[in-house]
């Protein structure tokens, strides 16, 4: 039995039933006596608890050791990937005022597809077909959204739609993506450990290396630092169809966020030039949102059209999810993803490649016209 399984059985016994429960997507421990779980996007307090703070700390330390990490007074935070793919993050007191805080984001055993997203109501069939076409045409795609909005899940689905004959390189801080393909290579960063003589390997280092490994496309699992500039350069230098995720609340904020990340490092490029690079590199932004009913839906599929004369990003919604009501029994939102009366600038590519996607797929239905105009 592995060290990880020993730790689960011996140290995480108070929450083992939650780890085994497929309906639980995240477990949050606010100290030893307060445990919350996420089910279907909503938080619930559960009666599970640890004996005391020392028992919880022993469990975290055992997990850290099983993945070659150290957690102590000199290393008060732990961010690690467990052997089954789940993510664990811990913060020790006194940084965490209420005691040791731990969150475990569980690894999904399900391999979702576009059809699953349609069945869940996260995406319309027409929008799913359009995203499939964008991937086929090698359009650069950024998946934007907040924490827990489903960015990684969607990137998994989109990455698995890349033509099987293409060479795909996946770069992540902590490996979460599992993309189905014939030619997929995975790279993961490495934390520095001076005591063991281990040097740090960053996402930026891996992007530079990936460029020399003859990729057709590069996927950066989560862009949250200066590596944003490298991804933009990848997209602008012949690696069409590359993808990444970023934390942002809407497509325009996504552009600004990428621009800000590009400028975080010791960049000698003028901000105006960075803005133009971002505007030309990013073609499609898919916005993921988590709604108050706990549902995770794709709220926007938008095209970025560069910058205008005033230096502002130009974004046009192609599809948008709109709420039409609320189920009084379940509390779930009712709504539909509808086209926004905008034909993408690359529609000629769809025609030339003889892809079955007629223009009327972009027409807003009559009932939604007023709603689309009011939110535009």
N, C-alpha and C positions, 0 to 999 in steps of 0.2 A: 504494500500500500504506500502511496506517495506521501511525502511530507505534508503536502497540501491537504490530502484527505484525512491525515492524522489530525491536522489542525482543525478541520471542520468537525470531525467526530468528537474530539476531546475538548476543544476550546470554544467552538461556536455552537455547541449543543443547544444553548437557549434559543437560537434563531435558526436552527437547522431545518425545522419544518417550513420556515419562510423561504429558505434557500431552495428547498425541494418543491415549493409551490410555484407552478408555471404561471399562475395569474399575477404573481408578485414580480414587478419589474425593477423595483429598487427598495433597499432596506436602509433606513436611517436611524442611527443610534445617537441620541443626544445624552451622552453619559450612560451609565450602566442600567438605569431604571426606566428610561423613556425611549420606546422604540416605535417608529412609524414605518409604514410601508406605502408603496404606490401601487395601486391597482387600477388599470384602465384610465390612467392619467390623473387619478384623484388620490389624495393622501388620507390614510386612516391610522389611528393609533391602535396598537395591538398590546395584549397583556404580557407579551414576552419581556423578560428582563434578565440581566446578569446578576450574579451573587453580590458583586461589588465592583468598584472601579479597577481593582487589581486584576480581577478575572477578565475584564474586557481588554485591559492593556496587555495581558499575557497572550490573549488571542491575536491581537494586532501584531505583537512582536513575533509570534510564531509564523504568521502569514508573511510578514516582512522578510524573515529569515528564509522562508521557503522559496522566495523569488529573488534572493540575493540582495535585499535592501536592509537598511539599518534605520531604526526609529528609536530615538532617545532624546535626552535634553538638548544635545547638540544638533539633532536632526528631528525637529518637532513635527514635521509633516511627512506623510507617506502617500505617494501616488503610484499605484502599481497595477499591473495586469495579472490576474490570477490565471493558473494553468487552464481553466475551462473557458477563458476569454472574458470573464467578468472583471469589472474595474472596482478597485477599492481606493478610497481616499480617507485619510485620518488626520486629525489635528489634535495635538496633545495640549493639556493645560500647562502653563497659565494662558497660552494664546487662545485656547477655547475655554471661556470663563465658566461654563456649566459642567466642565469635566471633559473627558476624552470624547470627541465627536467622530463618528465613523459613518461613511455612506458606501454601500455596495450596490453598484449598478449591474444587474445580472445580465449575463450573456444570453441572447435569444437563441434557442435551439432551432427555431423555425427559419427556413430560408424563404423569405417573402419574394413575391414577383409583382409585376405591374398589375396582374389580374387580382392579386390579393388586395392591393391598395384600392383598386376599384370596388371590390366587394366590401371593404371596410368603410367606403364612403369618403376616403381621403383624396380621391382623384376621379375625374370623370373619364369614361372610355375615350372620348375624343382628345382630351388633354394628354392622356397616356399615350395614345397613338402619335400625337405631335412630339412628345418628348422622345419617343422611340425614333422618330424621323430625325430629330436634332442630333441624337447620338450617331445615327447612321451617316449623317452629313458632316460629322466631326465638328460640331459647334462646341465652343468652350462653354462649360456650364459651371456656375457656382450655386451650391445649395446653401441657402441662408436661413437662419432661424435662431431661436433662443435655446437655452439649455433644456433638454428633454423634449424638444419639439419633433424629433424624428429625423434629424439631419443624417445621422449615420445610417439609419435604416434605409432612407431613400437613396443615399449614395451607393449603398450595397446593391440595391435594385438596379439603379442606372448603370453602375459599373458592369453588372452582369449582362447588360444588353450590348456591350461593346462587341463588334464582330470578332468571332473566335480566332480568326487568323492574325489578329493584331497583337503586338507585344505591349503589355500593360504593366507599368511599374507603380506600385502603391507604397506611399511613404506616410508613416504615422508616428506620433509621439508615443503612443501605446497602442499596439495592434488591436484593432476592433473589427476592421472590415474583413469580410470573407466573400470575395468576388468569384463567381463561377466563370471560368474561362480556360482556354487551352494553353495560354502563354501569359501567366500572371506571376510577377515577382513581388515579394513583400519586403519592405525595409522598415526597421524600427530604430528609434533614437536610443542612445545610451547615456545614462546619468554618470556624472563624474564621481569617482571614489578615490580620493588621494591616498587613503590608507592602504588600498589594494593596488595602487598604481594605475588605476583605470582613468583614461581621459574621456572627456565628454564628446559625443557625436550628436550634432544637432540636426534638425530637419533641414536647415540650410545646407549643411555638409552633404546630406543625403540627396538633396535636389541636384547639387552640383555633380555628384557622382552619377546620378541617374541620367543626366544629360549625356554622359559619355558611354552609356550602355545601350545605345541605339533603341530608345523607346519609340513606339508609335504614339502612345499617350501616357501622361503622368497624372496620377491622382494623389493629392495631398489631403490626408484624412481630415485635418483640422488646421486652418491657418489662423495663427494667433500671435505672430511675431514678424520679425523682419524677413522671414522666408516668403512673405506675401509678394515681395518684389521679385524673388526668384520664380514664383509661380506665374506672375504676370509676364516675365521675360520668356518663360517656357511657352506660354500661350501665344506670344508674339513672334516666336522664332521657329515656326514650322511644326510644332507639336499640337496641331489642331485636335480638338476633341478632349483636351485635358479638363480635369475637374477638381473641385475642392469644396470644403465647407467653411463657413465663417459665421460668427455670432453677430446678428443684426436683426432689426425689427421689421424692415421692409426693403424692397429692392434698391431704392435710392440710398438708404442708410448703409446698405451693403457696399455700394460703391465707395462711399465716404470712409467706411471702416477699412476697406482694403487699402485705400489711399493713405490713411493714417498709419496703418501697419507698415506700409512701404517706407514711410518717412521716419520710422522709429529708430532705424539703425544709422550708422555713419554714412549717410547717402550724399553723394556729391551731385545728384541730379536735381534740378530745380523743381519745386512743387508743381508748377504748371505742366512741365514735361511728364511728371509722374501721373498727373490727372489724365492727360491725353493717352498715356500708355494703358492706364486702367480702363478708360472708356473704349479703347479699341480692342483690348484683349478679352474683356468680359462680354459675351454675346447673349447668353440666356441666364437669367437668375430665377431659381425655383425657391419660393419662400415657404418654409414650413412654419406652422403656428400651432400652439397648444391652446385650445379654447377653454372657457370656464366650465364646460361640461366634462372636461377631461379628454375630449376628442383631439386627436392629432390629425390635422388636415393640411393639404397644400393650399395656401390662401392666394398665391399669385404665381403665374408663369409669365415672366416679363422679358422683353428684349431691351438691351442697352444699345443705344445708338450714338455712342461717343459723347462729346461735350459740345455745348452751343457756344455762340460768340462771347458770352459772358463767363465761360468756364464752368457752367453748371452741367451736371450729368443729365442726359436725355434718356428717359425710360418710358416705355409703352407697355401696358398690360396686354397680354394676348389672351390669357384666361384668368378668371378670378372667382374665388368661392364667395358666395353671398348667402347670408342667413335669411331664411324665409319664415321661420317660426321656432317653436319649442314644444317638444312632446310633454304634455302635462303629467304623464305617468312616470316616465323615465327621467325627465329633465334634460334629455339629449336635445341638442340643437338640430333643427331641420334646415337644410340648405342644399345648394347645388352649385357646382362649378360651371360657369358659363363663359362663352367667348365674349370678347370686348370690342367687337367691330374693328379690329385692327389686323391688317394683313402683314405678316413679318417681311422685312426687307429682303430676305433670302427666299421668298416664295418661288422665284424662278428656278432655284436649285431643286426644289421639290418637283417642279414640272419637268425639268430636264432629265431628272433621274427616274421619271415615270413612276413616282410614288403615289399611291392612291389616297390623296388627301385633297378633296375639292375645296374651292374658295369659300363655299357657303358654310364650311365648318367654323369659319371665323365670325359668322354673323350672330349678333346677340338676339336671343328670342324676344319676341314682343313684350312678354310679361316682365322681362328683366331690364328693359331699356331705361326706365326711370331710375331704377335702383343703381345701375351701373353709372349713370350720369351723375347721380347725387353723391357717389363715393369717389368719383374721379377727381 
